Amino acid sequence: MEKGKLPGCVLTVMKNLNLGAILYIAALMAYSLRGIIEEGSALEFLSGISAVPLEPWKIPALSVCLCLSILCIMGVQSSGGWHLFGKVCLEVVLGFAVSWLLGFSYTGIVLLILADTMRYFPRSRWKFPAAVPICLVYLLLDYDLLSAAFDVVPLTAYMEYFQSRPRGIFLGIKNMLVSLNMFVFMVYMVLLVREQMSEKERILSLNQELNRANAQLQEANHQLEEYAKEAEKMVETRERNRLAREIHDTLGHALTGIITGIEACTVLMDVAPEAAKTQLKAIGDVARQGMTDVRRSVKALRPDMLERFDLAQAIENTVEEMRQAANVDIAYCCSTDLNCFSDDEEEIIYRIVQESITNSIRHGKAKHIQVEISRKYNMLRVFIRDDGTGCKSIKKGFGLSHMEERLGMLHGSLRCSGDDGFKVEAQIPVRWGTEEKND
């Protein structure tokens, strides 16, 4: 059965049972009062009670109207909080009025109010403040307790109108309705508690399944990390083997040609100098081609300088080595922290500085080189300028093409200018989460 449907059906039965019980007791009171009036024994009846009863028709009419009002209020759904508290207070007041009309002879309507309120217990923090007053009202709704404070006519006074046998039957029916209402209330509470326990068990089961799923997910992530590491090692091994083969084959071919050519030059040097010069030129071509092949094979390797030092120190060491080896004035200025980049970013920054200085010395014959590294917001700028011969028509060779390719992988850009010396400017976006460190 759908969740909440069975307790809802029992609550509907309880509502109908209370309406029937109230109508029955009110009808008994109205019937006996009318009979007393018609028999002319009203004076004797009034002398035995402490309050003046209502007109016969008003007792069932008002009782049923108040009971229907309570049922209508119960049909209004509450979202909890003060709304629920106010709703319950109004129901209790109307229930008290019904019980007062019936001479405090029936309090089952309060159990109905309590049962209706219990529906909101799982989702309302006002459950205890709302339930406690209802239980107190139910315990205090007794004629013997309230007769001193309220002038009411007890049901026993009305029942004196009937003969002993019918009176016993009518009171037995009334007691049976009260007991039946109590029994239905207990059944409702058992079903409600059982449903709440089932809901808690379902939530607990879902939590356990979620924990198992999380554990499986963590295990899968761990396995995935292991697979990724193994795959990375396999790729690295294959790449190393490939590079080893290519370097071996390239250097073997180039060195074999160089050795053979030198041996030939040794023989031709004395007998045919011109042929020896031609042979030496061919040897130079072989050496240059070998160098080109080696560059192509090792372009993906990380520089040894970065393996031994951090980026800032590696650039400073490279600048100093080039300054001493080539006897060139190199001015280096860095206005940002360089120790916050990933490996691929460090490598391209280092390669740009290294390749640009090398090109300035080798091709531009520069005597003064200026290297500047700065950062503005999330963009790193590497700028190299020299006073060399420059180049009107720039043809990107291995070095510049390699720099441009690596910058493209980082979504960066490269600009070159050969007017008034040679200028190289690289823009590298700093990845999200890479913050500049301030000392």
Disulfide bonds with the S-S distance in Angstrom:
none
